[in-house]
C-alpha cells in the first residue's frame, strides 16, 4: 500500500513580501485596445492607493501585517495589499484611526476614495476595498506649562 505524502504547509499571507522586487512588480492587469495594451504593475496600483488615502481626515497610519509591497519612490508601503481577481482589482488596507474620529466614516471615506481614484487613474475596475482597523491613535496631549503656544496664539 503506497504511503500518503504529508501535505505541504501553506505559505503565510505575507509570503509575497519576501519575493524579489522583480516578481512583485509583475503585471497584475492590463487594458487592451486596437492600439495595443497598457499594463499596470502592483507597485503602480499600490502607489495610487497610497496617494488616494494619504489625505483622508482621521486616518492615522497605514500599517499592519499585510504584505509589504514596493510603493512610491521605491519605498515600502506596509498595510497595503493589491490583488487581481477575476472581477477586478481587490485592495486590502490595515489602518490606524485617530481617536475621536468616527471609525466607520473614516473607513467608508477610504473605500470610496480608493475606488474612485484607482478607477479614474487606470480604467481598471475595483472589485472591493477591505479595511482592517488595527489600532486607534491616541489624542495629542494638551500643551503643558512651559510648552510653546500654537502658532498665532500669544
C-alpha positions as CSV (number, residue, x, y, z in Angstrom):
1,X,0.0,0.0,0.0
2,X,1.5,3.4,-1.0
3,X,2.3,5.8,1.8
4,X,0.5,9.1,1.8
5,X,2.6,12.2,1.4
6,X,2.3,14.9,4.0
7,X,0.6,18.0,2.8
8,X,2.9,20.8,2.1
9,X,2.5,23.7,4.5
10,X,0.5,26.7,3.3
11,X,2.7,29.8,2.9
12,X,1.9,32.7,5.2
13,X,-0.3,35.5,3.7
14,X,2.7,37.9,3.6
15,X,4.9,35.3,1.8
16,X,5.0,37.7,-1.2
17,X,6.8,40.2,0.9
18,X,9.9,38.0,0.7
19,X,9.8,37.7,-3.1
20,X,12.4,39.6,-5.2
21,X,11.4,43.1,-6.3
22,X,11.1,41.9,-10.0
23,X,8.5,39.3,-9.0
24,X,6.4,41.8,-7.0
25,X,6.5,44.2,-10.0
26,X,4.9,41.7,-12.5
27,X,1.8,42.8,-14.3
28,X,-1.5,42.4,-12.4
29,X,-3.8,43.7,-15.0
30,X,-3.9,45.3,-18.4
31,X,-6.2,47.2,-20.7
32,X,-6.2,46.0,-24.3
33,X,-7.4,48.1,-27.3
34,X,-6.9,48.2,-31.1
35,X,-3.9,50.4,-30.3
36,X,-2.1,47.9,-28.0
37,X,-2.1,47.2,-24.4
38,X,-1.5,49.1,-21.2
39,X,-0.1,47.0,-18.3
40,X,-0.2,48.1,-14.7
41,X,2.1,46.6,-12.0
42,X,1.3,46.0,-8.4
43,X,3.7,48.8,-7.5
44,X,1.8,51.3,-9.6
45,X,-1.6,50.3,-8.1
46,X,-0.1,50.4,-4.6
47,X,1.2,53.9,-5.1
48,X,-2.2,55.0,-6.4
49,X,-3.9,53.5,-3.3
50,X,-1.4,55.2,-1.0
51,X,-2.0,58.6,-2.7
52,X,-5.7,58.2,-2.5
53,X,-5.8,57.5,1.2
54,X,-3.0,59.8,2.3
55,X,-5.2,62.9,2.7
56,X,-8.2,61.3,4.4
57,X,-9.0,63.2,7.6
58,X,-8.9,61.0,10.6
59,X,-6.5,58.4,9.2
60,X,-3.6,57.6,11.5
61,X,-1.0,55.3,10.0
62,X,-1.5,52.7,7.3
63,X,0.2,49.8,8.9
64,X,0.0,46.2,9.9
65,X,1.0,42.7,8.9
66,X,-0.4,42.6,5.4
67,X,2.1,42.3,2.5
68,X,4.9,44.8,2.1
69,X,4.7,45.9,-1.4
70,X,7.1,48.2,-3.2
71,X,5.4,51.6,-3.3
72,X,6.1,55.1,-4.5
73,X,9.7,56.1,-5.0
74,X,10.8,52.5,-4.4
75,X,9.9,52.7,-0.7
76,X,7.8,50.1,1.1
77,X,4.2,50.5,2.0
78,X,3.1,48.3,4.8
79,X,-0.5,47.6,5.2
80,X,-1.5,47.8,1.5
81,X,-2.2,44.7,-0.4
82,X,-3.4,44.7,-4.1
83,X,-4.5,41.5,-5.8
84,X,-6.1,40.7,-9.1
85,X,-9.3,38.8,-9.0
86,X,-11.5,37.7,-12.0
87,X,-14.0,40.5,-11.2
88,X,-11.2,43.2,-10.8
89,X,-8.6,44.6,-8.6
90,X,-9.1,44.0,-4.9
91,X,-7.5,46.2,-2.3
92,X,-6.9,45.5,1.4
93,X,-5.6,48.1,3.9
94,X,-4.6,47.9,7.5
95,X,-5.0,51.3,9.2
96,X,-4.9,53.3,12.4
97,X,-7.7,55.8,13.1
98,X,-7.1,59.0,15.1
99,X,-9.0,58.9,18.4
100,X,-12.2,60.9,18.3
101,X,-12.9,60.4,14.6
102,X,-15.9,58.2,13.7
103,X,-14.2,55.0,12.6
104,X,-16.9,53.8,10.2
105,X,-16.9,57.2,8.4
106,X,-13.1,57.2,8.0
107,X,-13.2,53.6,6.7
108,X,-16.0,54.4,4.3
109,X,-14.2,57.5,3.0
110,X,-11.1,55.5,2.4
111,X,-13.1,52.8,0.5
112,X,-14.8,55.4,-1.7
113,X,-11.6,57.4,-2.4
114,X,-9.6,54.3,-3.3
115,X,-12.3,53.0,-5.7
116,X,-12.8,56.4,-7.4
117,X,-9.2,57.3,-7.7
118,X,-7.8,54.0,-8.9
119,X,-10.6,53.5,-11.4
120,X,-10.2,57.1,-12.6
121,X,-6.5,56.9,-13.0
122,X,-6.3,53.4,-14.5
123,X,-9.6,52.5,-16.0
124,X,-9.4,49.2,-14.1
125,X,-12.5,48.0,-12.2
126,X,-12.1,47.8,-8.4
127,X,-13.9,44.7,-7.1
128,X,-13.6,45.7,-3.4
129,X,-11.7,47.6,-0.8
130,X,-11.4,45.8,2.6
131,X,-10.4,47.9,5.6
132,X,-8.8,46.4,8.7
133,X,-8.8,48.9,11.6
134,X,-5.9,47.7,13.7
135,X,-5.4,50.5,16.2
136,X,-6.6,53.8,17.5
137,X,-4.0,56.6,17.5
138,X,-4.2,58.4,20.9
139,X,-5.1,62.0,21.0
140,X,-2.3,64.6,21.2
141,X,-1.6,65.5,24.8
142,X,-2.6,69.1,25.7
143,X,0.4,71.5,25.9
144,X,1.8,71.6,29.3
145,X,3.2,74.6,31.3
146,X,6.2,76.0,29.6
147,X,5.2,74.5,26.2
148,X,5.3,76.9,23.3
149,X,1.9,78.3,22.3
150,X,0.5,77.1,19.0
151,X,1.2,79.4,16.1
152,X,-0.9,82.5,16.0
153,X,-1.6,82.4,19.8
154,X,0.0,84.6,22.4
